[in-house]
Structures are given as C-alpha cells and as structure tokens.
Amino acid sequence: MKVLMVYPEFPDTFWSFKHALPFQGKRSAYPPLGLLTVAALLPPAWEKRVVDMNVRPLKDRDLDWADVVFASGMMVQGPSMRRVIQRAKARGLRTVVGGPIASTTDPHIAEADHVVEGEAEELMSVLAKDLESGSGRPHYKAAALPDLTQVPPPLLQLADIRKYSAMPVQFSRGCPFTCEFCDIIEIYGRRPRTKTPEQVCEELSQIYRLGWRGRVFLVDDNFIGNKKNVKKLLPELIRWNHNHQSPFWFLTEASLNLAEDRELLQLLHDANFDSVFMGIETPVAESLKETTKFQNLRKDLLESVKLVQSYGIEVMAGFIVGFDHDPPDVFDRQIQFIRDAAIPISMVGLLSALPNTQLWRRLKAEGRLLRESLGNNTLLDMNFIPRMDTQELLDGYRRILETIYRPQEYFNRVLAYLSRVGTTARTPLLLSDLLAGFRSLWRQGFLSDYRKDYWKFLAEAVRHHRQSLDKAITLAVMGHHFFKLTGAAAVESGSQTCFEDAEVTPQPTLETF
C-alpha cells in the first residue's frame, strides 16, 4: 500500500509567519507532527510519503504514485483540504481525513471516504486492515483516550527539515482547566496524559541525529498541565541538552499559573526554554470569571508576566475581546495591558464559539449562535450575537491591532521587554540566523516604509541591550510579519489574513493526524 500523507495549506495568518520565515530562508514554522506520528503507526511494509503544502505544492505525480491519501488539518485549513480531497477522488483514490477538523461537521471534509475522529493510536491498526481489504468504514472514533507511553517516535525523516524554523515534540495531551471557549478539554480531556522522559529524550536524539540544531517546540496545549510529570521531565531534559553541548533551545505553551511555581520557572530556565505562549485573554476580571478561566485570577496578571520574564523567558500571549462582560473601555484596557506587560507578540482575536465547546453549547441554548466557526477568530465577522454592539466590537478590535502593531509601538514594547528579561537561554549560532540578521538590516533598514523606526530601535538595542541583540533582531524580523498583516489597509478592508484563534493555533499538535 502506498499512502500519501498531505498537510493542507494555511492561509496567510499571524501564526503562519509567512513574511518572517524568508528572512531565515525557511518555508514553514514546523513540520506536521500529527501526520508524521500516524506514519509511524501504519504498517512498516507500507510505502509513505509526506507533502506539506505549506512547503511545496501538491503535484499530480504525487497523487499518481499513491493508493490512498491521508489528509490532516484544522478548521482554518478546510478550503485547502477540500481541494486535496477533490483532486484525490478525481483520480479514484480513497481519502482519509483526520485532525481537529474531523471533530466538527465541517462541510470541507464532506466528500472524504473515511473520517477519523479523535486520537489515532487505538485506531490505526484497524483502519489499515480495513483499507487493505477495501472494507473501510465512513467514520472511526476510538472508545478511549490512548496511553501516550505507547506512542512511537514520529517519522521525521519523511519531512525535509531544512525547510522549517523549528522541530516539534509532544510531551502531553489534555488540560486540567475549564475555559469555556476552549476545545482542547473537549477533545483531549481534563486529565493530562504524558509521555515518559525517556520517550522525549529519544525524540530529541532522533532530531539531533537528523542534523537539526536550533529551536524545538514542545507543542503541548498546556505543557505544565501535569506539573508532577513535568518536574520529572525537565531534569532529564537539562541533562540531555548538557551532554549534547546544548544544541537546542525550547519554546512551549503553558497556563499562567506557571508564575505560581518558582521551582518550575527555574527548571525551565535551566532546560534552555526561552519562550512560552500563554492565554492571558483579558485584564477584565469579570470576563475571566465568565469564561471560567479562574487560574488567571489567582495572582496579579501583570506581576505574573513580569516574574516569568525575569527568568529569561519571553512571554507570548493570546488575548480575546467579545466576552459578554467586556466593558466599553475593554479595547483601551487591552492595549494598555499589552504595553505595560511588554509582550511584543500579542495575539488578539475576537471570541469565537468553536464547535462542541461549553461556549458553543451555551450560546446555542440562548439562541445566539449564528453558524459554525471557521476556526479563525480574527476575521471581522462573528459566529454568534455578542452582548456589545457588533460594529462597536469590530471597530474596537481593529483599533487594538492598528495600535499594538504600529512599528514604533511594537519596537517600544520590544525594548521594554529587553530591559526586563533576565539571562536568556544559550543558543547556538546558526547560519540561518546570521542570514536573517543581514536580511533584516537590508529589507527593514533600507527597503521598508518604517525604516526610521527600525534604525532608532536598533540603535537603542545596541546602546542598552547589546547582550540581547540577537533576540532584538529576531523580534524585529517577527515584527515585519505583523506589520504586513495588520496594516491599516488590510484591517479596514476586513482582510482574512491575520491569525488563528489564540487557543486554536496551527501548531503541530496530534489529534488523530
């Protein structure tokens, strides 16, 4: 059996980093971990190929080679996935769809022959036998959540790792919290399951043997969901990295209660973590209560961010507007908080009712649900009726983006962050980073329409933050991507090219494949 595994294309969004990756000579942020893990679960005798359409187009000869096509993706990849399914079926190929999109009734996958809902580990052997016998069912769903200690390492060798800016590793699935708008707890459950430290170190060794050096993304939706097991992992991670002369530095996602545990912060620092994405959502306490995000109410939000930064860890954050309890001044409060917290990468989105979430069920019961979410909460469109006047909400949202990603405003946040951050992770000097630095000087310093702000920023970074100049340039390059996507013309025209839901980002998480 020849299986072609296709990862559909993402639209141009904040999380695609489409305008920043060329500075490094890269095509995509990270390879499709889910598909590569499913590849390891399929029969060894099967021939496997992976096409990531974010790296290269799907060609006719790819389809001509295959017996069956597996496609995985999120809702935001739906339009691209539909085209993949149609092209495959036009050649008489069977199609199998999985990933987060399979947990919805998305019309983009309606033509697929087989849909695999949920996590894949308990299903792949049955699916493979059915495909070989030609008796596949239209729908597959596992009866129970799998034991992650039995998950094999992904077949990363199927991907061209030179095309990516980071390599993915998954430690856990699930989250202990109950955020109303989040679909993670609906899909993966509220009891975080983890791999063993030995499994994670073996995956790191595989990445190392493939020749990778640089950034590794621990793709967990909440890396610290199971603190006990994280504290078992991190000493082994520290030991592995030390024994291999620190070839990797790490980023991940974590809940804000990370700031309640200094021991854990120190372990992350010692393990070479330099960035963490957090769902802060809003500085409005009543809105946090509404969405049952009580973990963000235990400590002062601003002090929590500052504490994490003091350990040399950059905080990237997700913010949301559109909660029922948002007051009229929520937009100014979001802007001011982002400024005070010195969070350069602030992903602000409109609240979206994702399928099968607590929020979706509540709004449906209240008669306020308009349609299914598209998986992109930055479209200037709502899939439910908000309490605030819709136009007021959209105008305020536009204003947040126009403000926080104005070049001068963004560069000032970066400088504020650099003045606050502690000793950062040790990072190897890579050719791609040197190229990014030179390209930044040329493209941003001479060709951009914000070059005056850029040179002023760079002069301040050299004068006051020379020891963090590499981080300053990295954030400047990322800023270029944000400026492109949130320019006044793009926002005012209702462009659909911003970024995905902060809680449903196009990360290489593994839900099915």
C-alpha positions as CSV (number, residue, x, y, z in Angstrom):
1,M,0.0,0.0,0.0
2,K,1.3,3.4,-1.0
3,V,0.0,6.2,1.3
4,L,0.4,9.9,0.5
5,M,0.1,12.0,3.6
6,V,-0.9,15.6,2.8
7,Y,-0.9,18.6,5.1
8,P,-3.1,21.3,3.6
9,E,-2.1,24.9,3.3
10,F,-2.7,27.5,5.9
11,P,-4.0,30.9,4.9
12,D,-1.6,33.9,5.4
13,T,-2.0,34.4,9.1
14,F,-0.1,35.6,12.1
15,W,0.8,32.1,13.1
16,S,2.0,31.2,9.6
17,F,4.9,33.7,9.9
18,K,4.9,33.8,6.1
19,H,6.5,37.3,6.0
20,A,9.2,36.5,8.6
21,L,10.3,33.0,7.5
22,P,12.0,34.1,4.3
23,F,14.5,36.1,6.4
24,Q,15.8,32.7,7.6
25,G,15.4,31.0,4.3
26,K,12.6,28.8,5.7
27,R,9.2,27.9,4.2
28,S,7.1,26.9,7.3
29,A,7.3,27.1,11.1
30,Y,7.4,23.3,11.8
31,P,6.5,20.0,10.1
32,P,3.1,18.3,10.6
33,L,3.8,16.2,13.7
34,G,0.5,14.5,13.7
35,L,0.9,13.1,10.2
36,L,4.5,12.0,10.9
37,T,3.3,10.2,14.1
38,V,0.5,8.5,12.2
39,A,3.1,7.4,9.6
40,A,4.9,5.6,12.5
41,L,1.7,3.8,13.4
42,L,1.0,2.5,9.9
43,P,2.3,-1.0,8.8
44,P,6.0,-0.9,8.3
45,A,5.6,-2.5,4.9
46,W,3.5,0.4,3.6
47,E,5.3,3.0,1.5
48,K,4.8,6.5,2.9
49,R,5.3,10.0,1.5
50,V,4.5,13.3,3.1
51,V,3.6,16.5,1.3
52,D,3.4,19.6,3.4
53,M,1.6,22.1,1.2
54,N,3.0,25.0,3.3
55,V,6.4,23.9,2.0
56,R,5.7,22.9,-1.6
57,P,2.6,22.4,-3.8
58,L,0.9,19.1,-4.1
59,K,1.7,17.8,-7.6
60,D,-0.1,15.4,-9.9
61,R,2.8,13.0,-9.8
62,D,2.4,12.8,-6.0
63,L,-1.2,11.6,-6.5
64,D,-0.4,9.3,-9.4
65,W,2.0,7.5,-7.1
66,A,-0.5,6.9,-4.3
67,D,-3.0,4.2,-3.5
68,V,-4.7,6.2,-0.7
69,V,-4.5,9.8,0.5
70,F,-4.4,10.8,4.2
71,A,-5.1,14.5,4.9
72,S,-5.0,16.2,8.3
73,G,-5.7,19.7,9.4
74,M,-7.5,22.3,11.4
75,M,-10.7,24.1,10.5
76,V,-8.8,27.0,9.1
77,Q,-7.2,24.6,6.6
78,G,-10.6,23.4,5.4
79,P,-10.7,25.1,2.0
80,S,-7.2,23.7,1.1
81,M,-8.2,20.3,2.4
82,R,-11.4,20.2,0.3
83,R,-9.2,20.8,-2.9
84,V,-6.9,18.0,-1.8
85,I,-9.9,15.6,-1.4
86,Q,-11.4,16.5,-4.7
87,R,-8.1,16.1,-6.6
88,A,-7.6,12.7,-5.0
89,K,-11.1,11.5,-5.7
90,A,-10.8,12.6,-9.3
91,R,-8.1,10.0,-9.7
92,G,-10.1,7.3,-8.0
93,L,-8.1,7.5,-4.7
94,R,-9.6,6.8,-1.4
95,T,-9.3,9.6,1.1
96,V,-8.9,9.5,4.8
97,V,-9.3,12.7,6.9
98,G,-8.2,13.3,10.5
99,G,-7.0,16.1,12.8
100,P,-9.1,18.7,14.7
101,I,-11.3,19.3,11.6
102,A,-12.6,15.7,12.0
103,S,-14.2,16.6,15.3
104,T,-16.5,19.0,13.6
105,T,-19.2,18.8,10.9
106,D,-17.1,21.0,8.6
107,P,-18.5,20.8,5.0
108,H,-15.0,20.9,3.6
109,I,-14.5,17.3,4.5
110,A,-17.9,16.1,3.5
111,E,-16.5,14.3,0.4
112,A,-13.9,12.3,2.3
113,D,-14.3,8.5,2.2
114,H,-13.2,7.9,5.7
115,V,-13.1,10.3,8.7
116,V,-11.1,9.5,11.8
117,E,-12.3,11.4,14.8
118,G,-10.2,11.8,17.9
119,E,-6.7,10.4,18.7
120,A,-5.3,7.9,16.3
121,E,-3.3,5.4,18.3
122,E,-6.0,2.9,19.0
123,L,-7.5,3.1,15.5
124,M,-4.6,2.9,13.0
125,S,-4.2,-0.9,13.0
126,V,-8.0,-1.4,12.4
127,L,-8.1,1.3,9.7
128,A,-5.0,-0.1,8.0
129,K,-6.6,-3.6,7.8
130,D,-9.9,-2.2,6.5
131,L,-8.1,-0.2,3.8
132,E,-6.1,-3.3,2.7
133,S,-9.3,-5.3,2.5
134,G,-11.3,-2.5,0.8
135,S,-13.9,-2.5,3.6
136,G,-13.2,0.8,5.3
137,R,-16.0,2.5,7.4
138,P,-17.1,6.1,6.8
139,H,-16.4,7.1,10.4
140,Y,-13.9,5.9,13.0
141,K,-13.7,7.0,16.6
142,A,-11.7,5.5,19.5
143,A,-13.6,4.3,22.5
144,A,-10.9,5.6,24.9
145,L,-8.1,8.1,25.1
146,P,-4.7,6.4,24.3
147,D,-1.8,5.8,26.7
148,L,0.9,8.2,25.5
149,T,3.7,6.0,26.9
150,Q,2.9,3.6,23.9
151,V,3.2,6.3,21.2
152,P,6.2,5.7,18.8
153,P,8.5,8.5,17.7
154,P,7.3,10.3,14.6
155,L,8.9,9.6,11.3
156,L,10.6,13.0,11.0
157,Q,12.8,11.6,8.3
158,L,9.8,11.9,5.9
159,A,10.0,15.7,6.2
160,D,12.6,18.0,4.7
161,I,13.6,19.5,8.0
162,R,15.8,22.2,6.3
163,K,12.5,23.9,5.2
164,Y,11.4,24.6,8.8
165,S,12.3,27.0,11.5
166,A,11.6,24.6,14.5
167,M,11.2,20.9,15.2
168,P,8.1,19.6,17.1
169,V,8.0,17.3,20.1
170,Q,4.9,16.4,22.1
171,F,5.0,15.6,25.8
172,S,1.4,15.7,26.9
173,R,-2.3,16.0,25.8
174,G,-5.1,17.4,27.8
175,C,-5.6,20.3,30.2
176,P,-6.9,20.4,33.8
177,F,-8.8,23.7,33.4
178,T,-12.3,24.5,32.1
179,C,-12.0,27.6,29.9
180,E,-15.5,27.9,28.3
181,F,-14.3,28.7,24.8
182,C,-11.6,26.1,24.5
183,D,-12.0,22.8,22.6
184,I,-8.8,21.2,23.9
185,I,-10.6,19.8,27.0
186,E,-13.4,18.5,24.8
187,I,-11.0,16.6,22.5
188,Y,-8.2,15.5,24.8
189,G,-9.9,15.5,28.2
190,R,-9.1,17.2,31.5
191,R,-6.7,14.6,32.8
192,P,-3.3,15.5,31.1
193,R,-1.6,12.4,29.9
194,T,2.2,12.4,29.3
195,K,5.0,10.5,27.7
196,T,7.9,9.4,29.7
197,P,11.1,11.4,30.0
198,E,12.8,8.6,28.1
199,Q,10.5,8.9,25.2
200,V,11.0,12.7,24.9
201,C,14.8,12.3,25.1
202,E,14.7,9.6,22.4
203,E,12.8,12.0,20.2
204,L,15.3,14.7,20.8
205,S,18.1,12.2,20.0
206,Q,16.3,11.4,16.7
207,I,16.1,15.1,15.8
208,Y,19.8,15.5,16.7
209,R,20.8,12.6,14.5
210,L,18.9,14.1,11.6
211,G,21.3,17.1,11.9
212,W,18.9,19.6,13.4
213,R,20.3,22.4,15.6
214,G,18.2,25.2,17.0
215,R,14.7,25.7,18.2
216,V,12.5,22.8,19.4
217,F,8.8,23.4,20.1
218,L,7.2,21.4,22.9
219,V,3.7,21.5,21.2
220,D,1.6,20.7,24.2
221,D,-1.5,22.9,24.6
222,N,-0.6,23.2,28.3
223,F,2.9,21.9,28.9
224,I,2.5,22.3,32.7
225,G,-0.9,20.7,32.9
226,N,0.6,17.8,34.8
227,K,3.2,19.6,36.9
228,K,4.4,16.4,38.7
229,N,5.4,14.7,35.4
230,V,6.9,18.0,34.0
231,K,9.2,18.2,37.0
232,K,10.3,14.6,36.3
233,L,11.0,15.5,32.6
234,L,12.9,18.8,33.0
235,P,15.9,17.4,34.9
236,E,16.3,14.8,32.1
237,L,15.9,17.5,29.5
238,I,18.6,19.6,31.2
239,R,20.9,16.5,31.4
240,W,20.3,15.6,27.7
241,N,21.0,19.1,26.5
242,H,24.1,19.4,28.6
243,N,25.5,16.1,27.4
244,H,25.0,17.2,23.8
245,Q,26.6,20.7,24.2
246,S,23.2,22.5,24.2
247,P,22.2,22.1,20.6
248,F,18.5,23.0,21.2
249,W,16.5,25.7,22.9
250,F,12.9,25.4,23.6
251,L,9.5,27.1,23.5
252,T,6.1,25.9,24.6
253,E,2.6,26.8,25.7
254,A,1.6,27.0,29.4
255,S,-1.1,28.3,31.6
256,L,-0.5,31.4,33.6
257,N,-0.2,29.5,36.9
258,L,3.3,28.8,35.8
259,A,4.0,32.1,37.7
260,E,3.0,30.4,40.9
261,D,5.9,28.0,40.8
262,R,9.4,29.4,41.0
263,E,10.9,26.0,41.1
264,L,9.3,25.2,37.8
265,L,10.4,28.5,36.3
266,Q,14.0,27.8,37.3
267,L,13.8,24.3,35.8
268,L,12.5,25.8,32.5
269,H,15.3,28.4,32.5
270,D,18.0,25.7,33.2
271,A,16.5,23.5,30.5
272,N,17.0,26.3,27.9
273,F,13.4,27.4,27.4
274,D,13.4,31.0,26.0
275,S,9.7,31.5,25.1
276,V,6.3,30.5,26.4
277,F,2.9,31.2,24.9
278,M,0.2,32.0,27.5
279,G,-3.6,32.5,27.2
280,I,-4.0,35.7,29.2
281,E,-7.2,36.6,27.3
282,T,-8.2,39.8,29.1
283,P,-7.4,42.1,32.0
284,V,-11.1,42.3,32.8
285,A,-11.7,40.1,35.9
286,E,-15.5,39.7,35.2
287,S,-14.8,38.4,31.7
288,L,-12.3,35.9,33.1
289,K,-14.9,34.7,35.6
290,E,-17.4,34.4,32.8
291,T,-15.2,32.1,30.8
292,T,-14.2,30.1,33.9
293,K,-10.6,31.0,33.5
294,F,-10.1,31.1,37.2
295,Q,-6.4,30.2,37.0
296,N,-5.8,33.8,35.7
297,L,-7.4,35.3,38.8
298,R,-5.1,33.8,41.4
299,K,-2.4,36.4,41.1
300,D,-2.0,39.9,39.6
301,L,-1.7,39.4,35.8
302,L,1.0,42.0,35.3
303,E,3.2,40.7,38.1
304,S,2.8,37.2,36.8
305,V,4.1,38.1,33.4
306,K,7.0,40.1,34.9
307,L,8.0,37.2,37.0
308,V,8.2,34.8,34.0
309,Q,10.2,37.3,32.1
310,S,12.6,37.7,34.9
311,Y,13.7,34.1,34.4
312,G,14.8,34.9,30.9
313,I,11.6,33.5,29.3
314,E,9.8,35.7,26.7
315,V,6.0,35.7,27.2
316,M,4.0,35.5,24.1
317,A,0.3,35.8,24.8
318,G,-3.2,35.4,23.5
319,F,-5.9,38.0,24.1
320,I,-9.6,37.9,23.3
321,V,-12.3,40.6,23.0
322,G,-16.1,39.9,22.7
323,F,-16.9,38.4,26.1
324,D,-20.4,39.2,27.5
325,H,-18.9,41.1,30.4
326,D,-16.4,43.2,28.4
327,P,-17.0,46.9,29.3
328,P,-16.9,49.6,26.6
329,D,-13.3,50.5,27.6
330,V,-12.0,46.9,27.1
331,F,-10.1,47.9,24.0
332,D,-8.1,50.6,25.8
333,R,-7.5,48.2,28.7
334,Q,-6.2,45.5,26.4
335,I,-3.8,48.0,24.7
336,Q,-2.6,49.3,28.0
337,F,-2.1,45.9,29.5
338,I,-0.1,44.7,26.5
339,R,2.0,47.8,26.7
340,D,2.6,47.6,30.5
341,A,3.4,43.9,30.3
342,A,5.9,44.4,27.5
343,I,4.6,41.5,25.4
344,P,5.8,42.0,21.8
345,I,4.0,39.1,20.3
346,S,0.4,39.6,21.4
347,M,-2.2,37.6,19.5
348,V,-5.5,39.4,19.9
349,G,-8.6,37.8,18.4
350,L,-12.4,38.0,18.5
351,L,-14.2,35.5,20.7
352,S,-15.3,32.6,18.6
353,A,-17.7,29.8,19.5
354,L,-15.8,26.7,18.4
355,P,-17.9,23.5,17.8
356,N,-18.8,21.3,20.8
357,T,-17.2,23.7,23.4
358,Q,-19.1,24.8,26.5
359,L,-19.4,28.3,24.9
360,W,-20.9,26.8,21.8
361,R,-23.5,24.8,23.8
362,R,-24.4,27.9,25.9
363,L,-24.8,30.2,23.0
364,K,-26.9,27.7,21.1
365,A,-29.2,27.3,24.1
366,E,-29.5,31.1,24.3
367,G,-30.4,31.3,20.6
368,R,-27.3,33.4,19.9
369,L,-25.3,31.0,17.7
370,L,-25.3,32.1,14.1
371,R,-23.2,29.5,12.4
372,E,-20.2,27.2,12.9
373,S,-16.9,28.8,13.4
374,L,-14.3,28.9,10.6
375,G,-11.5,28.3,13.1
376,N,-10.1,31.8,12.6
377,N,-11.1,34.3,15.2
378,T,-9.5,37.3,13.5
379,L,-12.0,37.5,10.6
380,L,-14.1,40.7,11.0
381,D,-17.1,38.5,11.4
382,M,-18.8,36.9,14.4
383,N,-20.4,33.4,14.5
384,F,-22.6,34.5,17.4
385,I,-24.6,37.5,18.6
386,P,-22.4,39.4,21.1
387,R,-23.7,41.5,24.0
388,M,-21.8,44.5,22.8
389,D,-22.9,46.2,19.7
390,T,-21.3,44.3,16.8
391,Q,-19.9,47.3,15.0
392,E,-18.5,48.7,18.2
393,L,-16.8,45.4,18.9
394,L,-15.3,45.2,15.4
395,D,-14.2,48.8,15.4
396,G,-12.5,48.4,18.8
397,Y,-10.8,45.2,17.7
398,R,-9.4,46.9,14.6
399,R,-8.1,49.7,16.8
400,I,-6.3,47.3,19.0
401,L,-4.5,45.7,16.1
402,E,-3.7,49.1,14.5
403,T,-2.2,50.3,17.7
404,I,-0.2,47.4,19.0
405,Y,1.4,46.6,15.6
406,R,2.2,50.2,14.7
407,P,6.0,49.9,14.2
408,Q,7.0,52.5,16.8
409,E,4.6,51.0,19.4
410,Y,5.9,47.4,18.7
411,F,9.6,48.4,18.9
412,N,9.0,50.2,22.1
413,R,7.5,47.0,23.6
414,V,10.4,45.0,22.5
415,L,12.8,47.5,24.2
416,A,10.7,47.4,27.3
417,Y,10.8,43.6,27.3
418,L,14.6,43.5,26.7
419,S,15.1,45.8,29.8
420,R,13.1,43.4,31.9
421,V,14.1,40.0,30.8
422,G,16.7,38.0,32.8
423,T,19.5,35.8,31.5
424,T,18.2,34.1,28.4
425,A,18.7,30.6,27.0
426,R,22.0,29.6,25.5
427,T,21.5,29.4,21.7
428,P,23.9,28.0,19.1
429,L,24.9,30.4,16.3
430,L,23.2,29.2,13.2
431,L,23.8,30.2,9.5
432,S,20.1,30.8,9.1
433,D,20.1,33.3,12.0
434,L,23.1,35.1,10.5
435,L,21.3,35.4,7.2
436,A,18.2,36.6,8.9
437,G,20.2,39.3,10.6
438,F,21.7,40.6,7.3
439,R,18.4,40.4,5.6
440,S,16.8,42.3,8.4
441,L,19.3,45.1,8.0
442,W,18.7,45.4,4.3
443,R,14.9,44.7,4.0
444,Q,13.8,46.5,7.2
445,G,16.6,49.1,7.4
446,F,16.6,50.2,3.7
447,L,13.5,48.9,1.9
448,S,10.7,49.2,4.5
449,D,8.4,52.2,5.0
450,Y,9.2,52.0,8.7
451,R,13.0,52.2,8.4
452,K,13.3,55.3,10.6
453,D,11.6,53.5,13.5
454,Y,13.7,50.4,12.8
455,W,17.1,52.2,12.9
456,K,16.1,54.1,16.1
457,F,15.1,50.7,17.7
458,L,18.3,49.1,16.6
459,A,20.4,51.9,18.0
460,E,18.7,51.7,21.3
461,A,19.2,47.9,21.3
462,V,22.9,48.3,20.6
463,R,23.3,51.0,23.2
464,H,21.4,49.4,26.1
465,H,20.8,45.7,25.3
466,R,23.9,44.6,23.4
467,Q,23.9,41.2,25.2
468,S,20.4,40.5,23.8
469,L,21.0,41.9,20.3
470,D,20.2,38.5,18.7
471,K,16.8,38.5,20.4
472,A,16.2,42.1,19.4
473,I,16.8,41.3,15.7
474,T,14.7,38.2,15.9
475,L,11.8,40.2,17.3
476,A,12.3,42.9,14.7
477,V,12.0,40.2,12.0
478,M,8.8,38.9,13.5
479,G,7.5,42.4,13.7
480,H,7.9,42.7,10.0
481,H,5.4,39.9,9.6
482,F,2.9,41.5,12.0
483,F,3.2,44.9,10.3
484,K,2.4,43.3,6.9
485,L,-0.7,41.6,8.2
486,T,-2.1,44.4,10.4
487,G,-1.5,47.5,8.2
488,A,-4.4,49.9,8.2
489,A,-5.5,49.0,4.7
490,A,-5.6,45.3,5.4
491,V,-7.6,45.7,8.6
492,E,-10.0,48.3,7.2
493,S,-10.8,46.1,4.2
494,G,-11.7,43.2,6.5
495,S,-8.8,41.1,5.3
496,Q,-8.9,37.5,6.3
497,T,-5.1,37.4,6.5
498,C,-4.4,37.8,10.2
499,F,-4.0,34.9,12.6
500,E,-5.8,31.9,14.1
501,D,-7.6,31.6,17.4
502,A,-5.1,32.0,20.2
503,E,-6.5,28.8,21.6
504,V,-6.6,27.0,18.3
505,T,-3.4,27.8,16.7
506,P,-1.9,25.9,13.8
507,Q,0.6,24.0,15.9
508,P,1.7,20.5,15.2
509,T,-0.5,19.1,17.9
510,L,-1.6,15.5,17.4
511,E,-5.4,14.9,17.3
512,T,-5.8,12.0,15.0
513,F,-3.3,13.0,12.3
